[in-house]
Amino acid sequence: MTDRTALIVGCGVAGPVLAVFLQRAGITPIVYEGRPTPRDEAGFFLNLAPNGLDVLDTLDSGDEIRQRGTPTTTVVFQNHRGKQLAENPETTVLIKRGLLTKSLREAALERGVTVEFGKRLTDVDISGERSVTARFADGSEAHGDLLVGCDGVHSRTRRSIMPNAPQPRYAGVIDSGGFTHSASVSPSEGVFRMTFGTNGFFGYQVVPSGEVYWFENVHRPTEPDRQQLDAISDEEWRAKLLDIHRTDHEPILEIIRSTDGIGKWPNYEMPSLSTWHEGPVCLIGDAAHAMLPSAGQGAAMAMEDAIALAKCLRDIQSPEEAFAAFERRRKDRVERIAKNARRNSNRKAPTNAVTRKLRDLVLPFFLKMGVKSAERTYSHTVDWDESMTRS
Ligand SMILES: Cc1cc2nc3c(=O)[nH]c(=O)nc-3n(C[C@H](O)[C@H](O)[C@H](O)COP(=O)(O)OP(=O)(O)OC[C@H]3O[C@@H](n4cnc5c(N)ncnc54)[C@H](O)[C@@H]3O)c2cc1C
């Protein structure tokens, strides 16, 4: 089961994790990343859930990620006046995206994996004599026994091998936020504070250095054009957020005011695909099943996919059969979590004082139920030593 080469498209979350597990399985991975250079300082932050950390522990990278991040031990929910509605235990790690992808890439490089930057995939060809050929925007090609698309929600791999597959669906929300140091926000020892504001949802956590990590969900029903969104000045966007939160408790306004370079990320999710693979090509992570960020699970799911697929390819010689086994194992879990996230995001915000009061009364009950559901998701583990041929 050796001497096979796997082309991996994308060096975000799924790509480097898959590469390390494939190498451990005796398959040679080569990772092709479209960006010209790493962007370790760029991007937002995310909360990595225990099921994702469990995969990283199997990879021997969990402790490093924990050190580079900050634990979130409690989530406090508040209403627009700052009244506490619920306090839930939490066990995630808050980390800047750039630091996470840097750590994962370094883990792959340290283990001798080849990672090539500036390789933007344009086309996947499965018709030739070689099992699979990847073509890149710089005119070069690569050949392998199989190819795995880890190239995110707008996957070029997916469009190439499944031209009739549904497109990502814009979810009507732009995630917005950033980082700031604000003297008036006191350190919160692992507490992530989420506010159901009068007109919008706001969350923040202060890490030990005093830096505030925050996000906001701006509702915008029509899909924004990326260039138009980028053209909105920081001042204009900040004014919009200050207006949305004008009646909400401090330090929300202070956090927004003190932030330079507020980011904007339109939310997309993938409609369910009828299959995640075609011939010697398979999709994992967001390329196969991007879910709404409110799930807090996209990165963890990409990691679970990576270990599960590597096990299938380790134990099942034919890539097609390995991909089918992988999909059978993963699809139900991933789609259940995506559905939950969709349901939570669709809850309408109350529009007046009476419905807000009612919401404040019933919400603690639903938030407690959320803890139980999260525990089920978090407790999932993938045992690397379990043989896939017996399952
Ligand atoms: C605002 C926001 C907040 C989120 N918060 C959380 C959270 O708290 N917790 C959580 O678990 N998840 C969260 N997620 C989801 C999470 O970020 C994704 O699920 C995760 O990054 C998916 O990993 P991936 O490797 O599949 O894709 P990505 O991380 O998107 O990586 C794809 C890689 O492929 C590269 N690429 C793209 N096209 C090509 C091409 N043509 N050729 C070569 N390379 C290419 C990209 O440059 C990138 O490096 C959030 C997402 C968003 C948008």
PDBQT file of the ligand as one rigid body, heavy atoms in Angstrom, charges set to zero:
ROOT
HETATM    1  C1  LIG A 401     -16.078  34.379   9.843  1.00  0.00    +0.000 C 
HETATM    2  C2  LIG A 401     -15.843  32.927  10.088  1.00  0.00    +0.000 A 
HETATM    3  C3  LIG A 401     -15.740  32.454  11.383  1.00  0.00    +0.000 A 
HETATM    4  C4  LIG A 401     -15.508  31.088  11.625  1.00  0.00    +0.000 A 
HETATM    5  N1  LIG A 401     -15.404  30.637  12.917  1.00  0.00    +0.000 NA
HETATM    6  C5  LIG A 401     -15.163  29.345  13.145  1.00  0.00    +0.000 A 
HETATM    7  C6  LIG A 401     -15.006  28.844  14.479  1.00  0.00    +0.000 A 
HETATM    8  O1  LIG A 401     -15.099  29.600  15.454  1.00  0.00    +0.000 OA
HETATM    9  N2  LIG A 401     -14.719  27.521  14.650  1.00  0.00    +0.000 N 
HETATM   10  C7  LIG A 401     -14.582  26.670  13.586  1.00  0.00    +0.000 A 
HETATM   11  O2  LIG A 401     -14.291  25.479  13.789  1.00  0.00    +0.000 OA
HETATM   12  N3  LIG A 401     -14.743  27.100  12.315  1.00  0.00    +0.000 NA
HETATM   13  C8  LIG A 401     -15.021  28.395  12.071  1.00  0.00    +0.000 A 
HETATM   14  N4  LIG A 401     -15.166  28.840  10.790  1.00  0.00    +0.000 N 
HETATM   15  C9  LIG A 401     -15.102  27.857   9.676  1.00  0.00    +0.000 C 
HETATM   16  C10 LIG A 401     -13.664  27.484   9.328  1.00  0.00    +0.000 C 
HETATM   17  O3  LIG A 401     -12.895  28.639   9.100  1.00  0.00    +0.000 OA
HETATM   18  C11 LIG A 401     -13.631  26.603   8.080  1.00  0.00    +0.000 C 
HETATM   19  O4  LIG A 401     -14.579  25.577   8.209  1.00  0.00    +0.000 OA
HETATM   20  C12 LIG A 401     -12.248  25.984   7.871  1.00  0.00    +0.000 C 
HETATM   21  O5  LIG A 401     -11.294  26.997   7.633  1.00  0.00    +0.000 OA
HETATM   22  C13 LIG A 401     -12.291  25.000   6.699  1.00  0.00    +0.000 C 
HETATM   23  O6  LIG A 401     -10.991  24.536   6.424  1.00  0.00    +0.000 OA
HETATM   24  P1  LIG A 401     -10.587  24.122   4.940  1.00  0.00    +0.000 P 
HETATM   25  O7  LIG A 401      -9.185  23.684   5.016  1.00  0.00    +0.000 OA
HETATM   26  O8  LIG A 401     -11.625  23.207   4.395  1.00  0.00    +0.000 OA
HETATM   27  O9  LIG A 401     -10.704  25.467   4.079  1.00  0.00    +0.000 OA
HETATM   28  P2  LIG A 401      -9.840  26.828   4.234  1.00  0.00    +0.000 P 
HETATM   29  O10 LIG A 401      -9.402  27.019   5.637  1.00  0.00    +0.000 OA
HETATM   30  O11 LIG A 401     -10.685  27.886   3.601  1.00  0.00    +0.000 OA
HETATM   31  O12 LIG A 401      -8.566  26.569   3.349  1.00  0.00    +0.000 OA
HETATM   32  C14 LIG A 401      -8.615  26.511   1.955  1.00  0.00    +0.000 C 
HETATM   33  C15 LIG A 401      -7.230  26.772   1.392  1.00  0.00    +0.000 C 
HETATM   34  O13 LIG A 401      -7.246  26.493  -0.012  1.00  0.00    +0.000 OA
HETATM   35  C16 LIG A 401      -6.592  27.552  -0.689  1.00  0.00    +0.000 C 
HETATM   36  N5  LIG A 401      -7.143  27.604  -2.051  1.00  0.00    +0.000 N 
HETATM   37  C17 LIG A 401      -8.350  28.074  -2.432  1.00  0.00    +0.000 A 
HETATM   38  N6  LIG A 401      -8.504  27.968  -3.763  1.00  0.00    +0.000 NA
HETATM   39  C18 LIG A 401      -7.370  27.382  -4.237  1.00  0.00    +0.000 A 
HETATM   40  C19 LIG A 401      -6.929  27.008  -5.540  1.00  0.00    +0.000 A 
HETATM   41  N7  LIG A 401      -7.682  27.196  -6.636  1.00  0.00    +0.000 N 
HETATM   42  N8  LIG A 401      -5.697  26.425  -5.673  1.00  0.00    +0.000 NA
HETATM   43  C20 LIG A 401      -4.909  26.211  -4.562  1.00  0.00    +0.000 A 
HETATM   44  N9  LIG A 401      -5.274  26.582  -3.313  1.00  0.00    +0.000 NA
HETATM   45  C21 LIG A 401      -6.492  27.158  -3.150  1.00  0.00    +0.000 A 
HETATM   46  C22 LIG A 401      -6.888  28.786   0.146  1.00  0.00    +0.000 C 
HETATM   47  O14 LIG A 401      -5.967  29.823  -0.122  1.00  0.00    +0.000 OA
HETATM   48  C23 LIG A 401      -6.780  28.213   1.559  1.00  0.00    +0.000 C 
HETATM   49  O15 LIG A 401      -5.456  28.265   2.034  1.00  0.00    +0.000 OA
HETATM   50  C24 LIG A 401     -15.401  30.198  10.529  1.00  0.00    +0.000 A 
HETATM   51  C25 LIG A 401     -15.517  30.677   9.213  1.00  0.00    +0.000 A 
HETATM   52  C26 LIG A 401     -15.738  32.030   8.993  1.00  0.00    +0.000 A 
HETATM   53  C27 LIG A 401     -15.864  32.524   7.572  1.00  0.00    +0.000 C 
ENDROOT
TORSDOF 0
